[in-house]
């Protein structure tokens, strides 16, 4: 599973949209769409996303 797929799975389970995540992480909506399409998140962005979505990094690592 790709990181982007895992994050999308969490977003869906929390009934949230990518646009909501973009707003909460200060990433533009265009950039967040690119990052999901190309699975190209920086480590800093991943840390911010995990904080916003309350994702356990160990759990995420085991799933991807």
N, C-alpha and C positions, 0 to 999 in steps of 0.2 A: 504494500500500500504506500502511496506517495504521501508526503507531508500535507500537500494541498487537499488530497482526498480525505485524510483524517480530520483536518480542520473543517472541511465542508460537512463531514459527518457530525461533528460536534455542533456546528452552527445549526444544522437541521434538527438535531435532538433538542436544542435550546430554542427552536423556532425563531431564529434570528437570520438576518440577511447579510450578504457580503458588504452591502452598503453601510449597515450598522457597524460592522467590524472596522470598515475604513474610517468612519467617523470617530470611533473610540480609540483607534491607534494612530490617528493623524496621518494616514496614508490616503492619497487621493483615490477616488473610486476607479479611475482609469488604471492607476498603478496596481491596485489590489486585484483588478480583473486580470491584468498581465501576469501578476505573481501567481495567481491560481492557475491560469492557463499554462504557464511555463514551469510551475513548481519551483519558483526562484525567490525564496524568502531568505533574508539575511538572518544571522544568528540574533541580532538585536531585535529585528521584527518578530522573530519567533518567540523570544522572551516576552515581548510586549503582548503578543497575541495570547500566549498561555496565561498571562496575568489577567487579561480582560475576560477570557473565556473560562478561567479557573480550571485549567488543564494541568494535570500532574505530568511533569516532564518525563519521569520514569515510565509512566503508563504510555505516553506518546512514543517514547523510544521503543518500547516493547511491541507496539502495534505496527510500526513502520519498518 
